[in-house]
Amino acid sequence: MQIPKLVLIACAAAILLPLYYLSDTALTLARRARAREPIWQAHRSHFYQRATDNGLTVNAIVLRVFLINSALGALALITVLWPHAGVSALALAVGIVLVGILLASFVRGRKI
């Protein structure tokens, strides 16, 4: 049985919308597991928590997450309005790059 193309294209929107949160969680868990830290215990190693530790204000973090989520929402909408595998792949790639830039900025923190 073959999965319809439309279902695959709709998956792009379903991945794009929570991409920031999925990325933060998955990378944090992977980093903690690699360091042999107990992943079930409380910690302060999510990217947004590291951003506050690195000097970013809560307002700056919330604004950045809001903007990235707005961009991801726009990309998801594009994949629904133009249901084509190439559009979905490009939107996912752009979303991944944007989230990567944001997460990297959270690790760097505020330049002093």
ChimeraX attribute file (.defattr): number of C-alpha atoms within 10 A of each C-alpha:
attribute: neighborCount
match mode: 1-to-1
recipient: residues
	/A:1	3
	/A:2	4
	/A:3	7
	/A:4	8
	/A:5	12
	/A:6	12
	/A:7	10
	/A:8	15
	/A:9	21
	/A:10	17
	/A:11	15
	/A:12	23
	/A:13	23
	/A:14	13
	/A:15	15
	/A:16	26
	/A:17	21
	/A:18	13
	/A:19	20
	/A:20	22
	/A:21	15
	/A:22	13
	/A:23	16
	/A:24	17
	/A:25	15
	/A:26	13
	/A:27	15
	/A:28	17
	/A:29	18
	/A:30	13
	/A:31	15
	/A:32	17
	/A:33	12
	/A:34	9
	/A:35	10
	/A:36	9
	/A:37	13
	/A:38	11
	/A:39	14
	/A:40	8
	/A:41	6
	/A:42	7
	/A:43	11
	/A:44	10
	/A:45	16
	/A:46	20
	/A:47	21
	/A:48	22
	/A:49	16
	/A:50	17
	/A:51	23
	/A:52	17
	/A:53	16
	/A:54	15
	/A:55	14
	/A:56	19
	/A:57	14
	/A:58	13
	/A:59	9
	/A:60	12
	/A:61	17
	/A:62	12
	/A:63	12
	/A:64	15
	/A:65	18
	/A:66	12
	/A:67	12
	/A:68	20
	/A:69	21
	/A:70	13
	/A:71	18
	/A:72	26
	/A:73	19
	/A:74	17
	/A:75	23
	/A:76	24
	/A:77	17
	/A:78	16
	/A:79	25
	/A:80	18
	/A:81	10
	/A:82	12
	/A:83	18
	/A:84	16
	/A:85	16
	/A:86	12
	/A:87	18
	/A:88	24
	/A:89	14
	/A:90	14
	/A:91	22
	/A:92	21
	/A:93	13
	/A:94	16
	/A:95	25
	/A:96	17
	/A:97	12
	/A:98	17
	/A:99	22
	/A:100	15
	/A:101	12
	/A:102	19
	/A:103	22
	/A:104	13
	/A:105	16
	/A:106	23
	/A:107	17
	/A:108	14
	/A:109	18
	/A:110	14
	/A:111	7
	/A:112	4
